[in-house]
Amino acid sequence: QEDPSRLELFDALGHPLRIKIVKTLNSFPLSFADLKKEVGVKSSGHFVFHLNKLGNLVKIDNEGNYCLTDDGREALRLINTLSEAKQANLH
């Protein structure tokens, strides 16, 4: 039996743009426009689609900026661990 939350996580992180959004938000919260510009997306519709796919990994803070949730920070740790393991296997 697959863990549905794990499947959601892999779905959420199954696109390079979504990984880039999570990594970008790790530094500090950003407004919709600033985040969109930072990750290099031109289409708002395209960007909203990917933000929605991230589900509970991102939230909007009291100032109206996007930031990582605890789950988002955990997902980022997973991304970094996997990427370190991949690098180790390449060497």
Summary of the structure (lengths in Angstrom):
residues: 91
radius of gyration: 13.6
end to end distance: 34.4
largest distance: 44.2
contacts: 228
relative contact order: 0.16
helix: 69%
strand: 8%
